[in-house]
Amino acid sequence: MPERTPKANAAKSKIRAHVEHVFARQKDQIGLFIRNIGIKQAQAKINFAGLAYDMNRLIFQECRTAAG
């Protein structure tokens, strides 16, 4: 294996870890399950799940900041 391959994999895995945790939380806590007919409905469901995740994250950050 070339020397640059492990370095590239390490860089990609850091990004993947952040993204996969978000999707796992959406799937588990928000109950994201896409079973729709049509791409527009599926996109809307994903967008609302993302919005709900962002709002939960904002509330968490605000409470953490207020607590000191």
Backbone bond lengths (Angstrom), bond angles and torsions (degrees), N, CA, C in turn:
res aa  C-N    CA-C-N  psi(-1)  N-CA   C-N-CA  omega(-1)  CA-C   N-CA-C  phi
1 M - - - 1.448 - - 1.534 108.00 -
2 P 1.304 116.77 131.38 1.467 119.14 178.44 1.527 111.37 -63.01
3 E 1.299 115.69 155.63 1.460 121.74 -176.56 1.528 112.37 -63.90
4 R 1.310 116.71 -31.65 1.475 119.44 -177.06 1.534 112.54 -76.21
5 T 1.328 118.10 -19.95 1.466 120.79 -177.93 1.525 112.40 -64.08
6 P 1.340 120.09 -49.82 1.474 118.54 178.11 1.525 113.32 -61.39
7 K 1.327 116.89 -34.97 1.468 119.78 178.34 1.523 110.78 -66.03
8 A 1.319 116.23 -41.53 1.464 120.27 178.88 1.517 110.59 -66.07
9 N 1.328 116.82 -40.56 1.464 120.41 178.52 1.524 111.40 -64.12
10 A 1.308 117.69 -38.78 1.462 121.20 179.57 1.524 110.73 -64.79
11 A 1.317 116.68 -41.94 1.467 120.16 179.30 1.524 110.64 -65.03
12 K 1.317 116.76 -41.94 1.468 120.60 -179.82 1.519 111.42 -68.60
13 S 1.329 117.35 -36.68 1.457 119.72 -177.14 1.528 111.92 -67.52
14 K 1.328 117.96 -30.47 1.468 120.46 176.82 1.525 110.27 -64.16
15 I 1.316 116.77 -42.73 1.465 120.93 179.36 1.520 109.84 -68.34
16 R 1.326 116.36 -44.85 1.463 120.38 -179.61 1.519 111.61 -59.09
17 A 1.320 117.02 -40.47 1.461 120.59 -178.50 1.520 110.97 -60.90
18 H 1.320 117.92 -42.37 1.468 120.74 179.23 1.525 111.00 -65.60
19 V 1.294 117.16 -44.24 1.462 121.23 -176.84 1.523 110.92 -70.12
20 E 1.313 117.60 -42.88 1.459 120.53 -177.81 1.516 112.03 -66.45
21 H 1.338 118.01 -32.14 1.455 119.64 176.92 1.524 111.03 -65.91
22 V 1.309 116.94 -38.21 1.465 120.70 178.20 1.522 109.98 -63.60
23 F 1.320 117.17 -47.55 1.458 120.22 -179.72 1.525 111.98 -65.31
24 A 1.307 117.23 -37.43 1.462 120.14 177.90 1.523 110.84 -63.75
25 R 1.318 116.78 -41.26 1.465 119.60 179.08 1.523 111.07 -66.68
26 Q 1.335 116.60 -40.79 1.457 119.87 177.32 1.522 110.30 -61.61
27 K 1.287 116.60 -40.60 1.458 120.37 -177.79 1.525 111.25 -69.94
28 D 1.324 117.48 -42.63 1.454 121.22 -175.59 1.523 113.26 -79.86
29 Q 1.318 117.64 -54.77 1.455 120.40 -172.08 1.519 113.44 -84.61
30 I 1.310 117.05 -38.26 1.459 119.72 -177.84 1.523 110.75 -87.80
31 G 1.315 116.81 -19.39 1.453 121.06 179.57 1.516 112.57 79.16
32 L 1.311 115.95 36.84 1.456 120.37 -179.19 1.524 109.20 -69.22
33 F 1.307 114.90 114.62 1.465 122.20 176.34 1.512 105.86 -143.50
34 I 1.292 117.05 114.97 1.461 120.77 -173.63 1.524 108.99 -98.69
35 R 1.300 114.43 112.45 1.456 120.98 176.42 1.524 106.67 -141.97
36 N 1.298 114.66 71.62 1.456 121.34 -176.09 1.520 109.59 -121.69
37 I 1.310 114.01 160.37 1.457 120.09 171.87 1.518 106.23 -100.16
38 G 1.309 116.25 119.53 1.454 120.38 178.70 1.509 112.66 103.88
39 I 1.300 114.15 140.28 1.462 120.69 -177.60 1.528 111.42 -70.51
40 K 1.328 117.65 -32.29 1.476 120.55 -178.48 1.528 110.80 -64.23
41 Q 1.331 117.19 -43.14 1.464 120.25 179.30 1.523 110.77 -66.36
42 A 1.326 116.73 -40.17 1.459 120.47 178.95 1.531 110.55 -64.71
43 Q 1.337 116.64 -42.59 1.462 120.14 178.65 1.518 111.04 -63.84
44 A 1.321 117.00 -39.84 1.463 120.00 178.89 1.522 110.59 -63.21
45 K 1.317 116.87 -42.12 1.461 120.27 179.97 1.528 111.01 -64.83
46 I 1.321 117.06 -41.39 1.465 120.69 178.30 1.523 110.44 -65.85
47 N 1.329 116.99 -41.01 1.464 120.47 179.34 1.523 111.59 -63.74
48 F 1.332 117.89 -41.85 1.465 120.54 178.46 1.525 111.24 -66.94
49 A 1.314 117.12 -37.43 1.464 120.00 177.05 1.532 109.67 -64.83
50 G 1.318 116.82 -40.60 1.460 120.59 177.21 1.513 111.82 -64.01
51 L 1.325 116.66 -41.03 1.456 121.03 178.01 1.526 110.93 -63.72
52 A 1.327 116.72 -42.79 1.460 120.51 178.58 1.527 110.73 -63.82
53 Y 1.315 116.95 -40.54 1.465 120.82 177.83 1.524 110.23 -62.69
54 D 1.333 116.40 -45.73 1.463 120.49 -179.41 1.524 111.53 -62.45
55 M 1.319 116.92 -40.02 1.465 120.41 179.24 1.531 110.72 -66.24
56 N 1.329 116.70 -42.91 1.466 119.89 177.31 1.524 111.02 -61.63
57 R 1.309 115.98 -40.53 1.457 121.05 179.88 1.534 111.13 -66.21
58 L 1.330 116.39 -40.26 1.460 120.91 178.11 1.528 110.71 -63.67
59 I 1.312 116.71 -44.37 1.468 120.47 178.64 1.528 110.27 -61.01
60 F 1.327 116.12 -43.60 1.460 120.47 178.23 1.525 110.84 -59.76
61 Q 1.327 117.06 -46.27 1.461 120.92 -179.02 1.529 111.64 -65.40
62 E 1.328 116.94 -40.58 1.468 120.46 178.80 1.515 111.43 -64.23
63 C 1.316 117.57 -42.68 1.472 120.87 179.17 1.523 110.43 -65.88
64 R 1.309 115.84 -38.97 1.465 120.40 179.27 1.523 111.42 -65.55
65 T 1.331 116.54 -39.56 1.453 121.42 178.58 1.534 110.83 -68.65
66 A 1.317 116.56 -40.92 1.461 120.70 -178.66 1.524 111.11 -67.61
67 A 1.336 117.27 -32.98 1.449 120.22 -179.81 1.532 112.06 -71.86
68 G 1.309 115.55 -22.01 1.458 118.39 174.04 1.448 112.60 102.40
